[in-house]
Amino acid sequence: MRKAIGMLGLVCALIALACVYEFTRNGEVRFLTHANLRNLLTWVGLFGILSLAQAFVIITGGIDLSVGSMVGLIGVTAAIWLNRGEGGHPLLVIPGVLFLAGLIGMGHGLLITKVRMQPFVVTLCGLFFYRGIARFIAGDATQGFGIGFQQLRWLGRGFVPYETSLIPAPFCVFLIMAAIAGAFLHFTAPGRHIFALGANEDAARYSGIPTDRLKIICYILCSVFTAWGGLLLAFKVNSLGPSDFGNFYELYAIAGAVLGGCSLRGGTGNVFGIVVGASLIVVLRNLVNILQIPSQLEYVVIGGAILVGVCADELFMRRKLSQTTS
């Protein structure tokens, strides 16, 4: 929690520095405009959902590199099913793509627990596999929803309670999903067992915790949360290129989770920290634009943020171990 509070302070400091820089240079503060804040909160919600998904597997000591490709596959599949000749009904299509995502997550979990493959290898294969499927079923043609399905598209681009409000619908969905994930991870026995599994899998197994079952559940939850994020992203952009929609989104998901306090070693993390971590990533992306940093350097900024987060986690763990042994 201390790391999350520190990250929150960093987010506030970055916002303050950006505002001061803008005001001294241009005499105005674009960062705090109504339009920019709406855009900022929208992407905090969208990337925050993907970070929540990634957190489930990172806490177990695993990782999911297929998040971006799964976003592409789910978005393209939903667009095709909804726009097919006879018209797919949303009440069938949405549960259908979520069920598909759950099957994908179960496949990841079974390969990792039963075949004993490394999460890195399994999900790296998935990264290529799901992108290829998305391109194949779409025929490499851009997909979308046209002007239809306005109620569904509101979930990705609407605002609460009315269209001129500040709070985007994706941000509200993110907060609801964060509350559900937090309640599960922090206030239920299976959630506490997941942390125990990530901290020491052998000790958890000898304590009677069904480690394999929990891993499978975490990969299913990761895929289902990713599918929700992919659907909202698809509803927002409404133009889905199967070869690039969702590209590198696993980078943002991992960055948000790691910066929010989820150790890549496993066993640590909290939902409040993930909310802050996702906010930090989106603020950094926004500052690249507002401060007129060349857009080619966006991934340099994000990569640097991940590096700083991992280094901070490593130093924190060393300090904690030294205090424990002394």
Secondary structure as UniProt FT lines:
FT   HELIX           2..26
FT   HELIX           30..32
FT   HELIX           34..59
FT   TURN            60..61
FT   TURN            65..66
FT   HELIX           67..82
FT   TURN            85..86
FT   HELIX           90..113
FT   HELIX           119..138
FT   TURN            139..140
FT   TURN            146..147
FT   HELIX           150..157
FT   STRAND          159..160
FT   TURN            163..164
FT   STRAND          167..168
FT   HELIX           169..187
FT   HELIX           189..199
FT   HELIX           201..206
FT   TURN            207..208
FT   HELIX           211..237
FT   TURN            242..248
FT   HELIX           249..259
FT   TURN            260..261
FT   TURN            264..265
FT   HELIX           271..290
FT   TURN            291..292
FT   HELIX           295..297
FT   HELIX           298..325
//
